Amino acid sequence: MSTKDELRQVEEDLARLRAENQEVRDQIRDIGATDQVEISAMISQADEQVELIAGLERRRDALIQRLEEEGAR
């Protein structure tokens, strides 16, 4: 897989995870204070997604840097 293809895949994964994370957070807001156990689990899930997003953003930045270096050669 080329660096450009990998970057495109990371960007797609980021978009998907961000949308999923927003959906989970919207659900948490809509549920209200009725089921604390479920809300806690959903918050944990959203927090894990934020960590995944941060990792993908770091990967994306590294790929962009690699592409810039390849272009400078």
C-alpha positions as CSV (number, residue, x, y, z in Angstrom):
1,M,0.0,0.0,0.0
2,S,1.4,3.4,-0.9
3,T,1.8,6.2,1.6
4,K,-1.0,8.1,-0.2
5,D,-3.3,5.1,0.0
6,E,-2.5,4.6,3.6
7,L,-3.2,8.3,4.3
8,R,-6.5,8.1,2.5
9,Q,-7.5,5.0,4.6
10,V,-6.5,6.8,7.9
11,E,-8.5,9.9,6.9
12,E,-11.6,7.6,6.2
13,D,-11.1,5.9,9.5
14,L,-10.8,9.2,11.3
15,A,-14.1,10.5,9.7
16,R,-15.9,7.3,10.6
17,L,-14.7,7.3,14.2
18,R,-15.5,11.0,14.7
19,A,-19.0,10.4,13.4
20,E,-19.4,7.4,15.7
21,N,-18.1,9.3,18.6
22,Q,-20.5,12.2,18.0
23,E,-23.4,9.7,17.8
24,V,-22.5,8.1,21.1
25,R,-22.2,11.5,22.8
26,D,-25.6,12.5,21.3
27,Q,-27.1,9.3,22.6
28,I,-25.7,10.0,26.1
29,R,-27.2,13.4,26.0
30,D,-30.6,12.1,24.9
31,I,-30.8,9.3,27.5
32,G,-30.7,11.7,30.4
33,A,-30.1,10.4,33.9
34,T,-32.3,7.3,33.7
35,D,-29.7,4.5,33.4
36,Q,-26.4,5.4,35.1
37,V,-24.7,2.1,34.3
38,E,-25.5,2.4,30.6
39,I,-24.4,6.0,30.5
40,S,-21.1,5.1,32.2
41,A,-20.4,2.4,29.7
42,M,-21.2,4.7,26.8
43,I,-19.0,7.4,28.2
44,S,-16.2,4.9,28.5
45,Q,-16.7,3.9,24.9
46,A,-16.7,7.5,23.7
47,D,-13.4,8.1,25.7
48,E,-11.8,5.0,24.1
49,Q,-12.8,6.3,20.7
50,V,-11.2,9.7,21.5
51,E,-8.0,7.8,22.2
52,L,-8.2,5.9,18.9
53,I,-8.9,9.2,17.1
54,A,-5.8,10.8,18.7
55,G,-3.7,7.8,17.6
56,L,-5.0,8.0,14.1
57,E,-4.3,11.7,14.0
58,R,-0.7,11.0,15.0
59,R,-0.5,8.4,12.3
60,R,-2.0,10.8,9.7
61,D,0.6,13.5,10.7
62,A,3.4,11.0,10.3
63,L,2.1,10.0,6.9
64,I,1.8,13.6,5.8
65,Q,5.4,14.2,7.0
66,R,6.6,11.1,5.0
67,L,4.8,12.4,1.9
68,E,6.5,15.8,2.3
69,E,9.9,14.1,2.7
70,E,9.3,11.9,-0.3
71,G,8.3,15.0,-2.4
72,A,11.5,16.8,-1.3
73,R,13.7,14.1,-2.6
